[in-house]
C-alpha cells in the first residue's frame, strides 16, 4: 500500500515541539538538584574536615582524624549493607551459590 497523494509528511518541528517544555523542566530540575547536592557536599566537607576537628583540638589533615573518619565511614557502609533491603546486590565472589533468601534447599 502506498500513502495517499494528498498526505503531507509532518515536519520535525511539529514532531519535537510538544517535547520542548518537558525537556526544559527536566533540565532545570536536574541542574537545581545538582546545585543543591553540591551545596550540601560543601557544607558536609567543611563540617567533617574543619569544624569538628577544630572543636576537638585536631587538625583536619592529622592521621588520627583521617583514620577515624575512614573507620566511621566503613562502619556506616557496613550498617547500610546489613540493614537496607537488597544487601548491596548479589555477591560476585559466590556466583553459583544461592542467596540466603532463596527457596532452594541447602545442598548436603
Secondary structure, 3 states (H helix, E strand, C coil): CCCCCCCCCCCHHHHHHCCHHHHHHHHHHHHHHHHHHHHHHHHHHHHHHHHHHHHCCCCCCCHHHHHHHHHHHHHHHHHHHHHCCCCCCCCCCCCCCCCCCCCCCCCC
